[in-house]
Amino acid sequence: MKEFFSMEPVWIREPKQTVVTEERVEIITEPGTDLWQRTYYGFQNDNAPVLQVETTETYFSFVVKTQFESHHRFDQCGVAMYLDSENWFKASIEYENEEFQRLGSVVTNHGYSDWATTDIPADRKEMWYRLSRRESDYCVECSQDGVDFKQMRIFHMWDGAGKIVFGVYACSPEQSSFKATFTNFEITECKWEAHK
């Protein structure tokens, strides 16, 4: 596959303050931005900015490093695959309070979101992610050093076969704003091995 930036990244809802170069992406989040659909609260929000590229490759891995200055409840940034408002995925660290934040992921199929999380210390301000694709099945992993990746979840996207889009996002669901920085973009052969 090509490099991320050679694939002509496109914004879904470009933020007012952003920097995009071939080495890094910076996003200053805007208050009241989020991605969530229906489940539990009946709440819907579909206005977070996502920078992504398009591919028909069915076996690959996408790696990126995130650094963030989050400080307010629900501030978040990470990787995303935004197909449309009712079919998407995101994985991120979501700030909760001065003691802990939530490392987790959301899969939204046909208009309903889930949320899988684990608590981590609030002072962690960077994380690597690796999103891997095997046709319409996906695996997301995280790493503190970009070398040793740990599985977060495996999931299926009902509308995730054929052409897809994937990339990075950041948002602030409440009345806050912070800077998220994305570097070390890499697209490789699929690192998620077939089950034996």
Secondary structure by P-SEA (a helix, b strand, c coil): cccccccccccccccccccccccbbbbbccccccccccccccccccbbbbbbcccccccbbbbbbbbbbccccccbbbbbbccccccccccbbbbccccbbbbccccccccbbbbbbbbccccccbbbbbbbbccccbbbbbbccccbbbbcbbbbbccccccccccccccccccbbbbbbbcccccccccccccc
